[in-house]
Amino acid sequence: MVMVHPEYVIDAHQKRKAVLLPVLEWEQIVDELEALDDIRAYDHAKASSHEKLPFAQAVQEIRLGIGA
């Protein structure tokens, strides 16, 4: 879990309008979101009824631009 230490930008009515985070915390959040995207893509692929390809064949087809 990413620990964050936000600071808030407020307007004249003391309503929160924006959040400031240290760059390192933001980068950790982005890394976590990318990992979540990978997990979702994996889950989607596993649930798909598309033909399964051996890994080496998939890499070769990607390199050759087949199926794009």
C-alpha positions in Angstrom: 0.0 0.0 0.0 1.2 3.4 -0.9 1.3 5.9 2.0 0.5 9.4 0.8 0.9 12.8 2.5 -1.3 15.1 0.6 -1.5 18.8 0.9 -4.6 20.6 -0.4 -5.1 23.7 -2.4 -8.2 25.5 -1.2 -10.3 28.3 -2.6 -11.5 31.5 -0.9 -14.4 29.5 0.6 -12.0 26.9 2.1 -13.1 24.2 -0.3 -10.5 21.8 -1.6 -9.7 22.4 -5.2 -6.5 20.4 -5.8 -4.0 18.0 -4.2 -0.3 18.2 -4.0 1.8 15.1 -3.5 5.6 14.6 -3.2 6.9 13.3 -6.6 8.1 10.0 -5.1 4.6 9.3 -3.7 3.0 10.2 -7.1 5.4 7.8 -8.9 4.5 5.0 -6.5 0.8 5.6 -7.2 1.5 5.5 -11.0 3.5 2.2 -10.5 0.6 0.7 -8.6 -2.0 1.8 -11.3 0.2 0.3 -14.0 0.4 -3.0 -12.1 -3.4 -3.0 -11.7 -3.8 -2.4 -15.4 -1.6 -5.4 -16.0 -3.6 -7.6 -13.6 -6.9 -6.5 -15.3 -5.5 -7.2 -18.8 -4.3 -10.7 -17.6 -7.8 -11.4 -16.1 -9.4 -10.3 -19.3 -7.2 -12.5 -21.4 -7.8 -15.5 -19.2 -11.6 -15.0 -19.5 -11.4 -14.6 -23.3 -12.4 -17.3 -25.6 -9.8 -16.3 -28.2 -7.3 -18.9 -29.4 -4.3 -19.4 -27.1 -0.9 -19.0 -28.6 2.5 -20.2 -27.3 4.4 -17.3 -25.8 7.2 -17.5 -28.4 4.7 -17.4 -31.3 2.9 -14.4 -29.8 6.2 -12.5 -29.5 7.1 -13.4 -33.1 3.7 -12.2 -34.3 4.1 -9.0 -32.4 7.5 -8.3 -33.8 6.2 -9.0 -37.3 3.1 -6.9 -36.8 0.8 -9.8 -37.5 -2.8 -9.4 -36.2 -2.4 -5.7 -35.5 
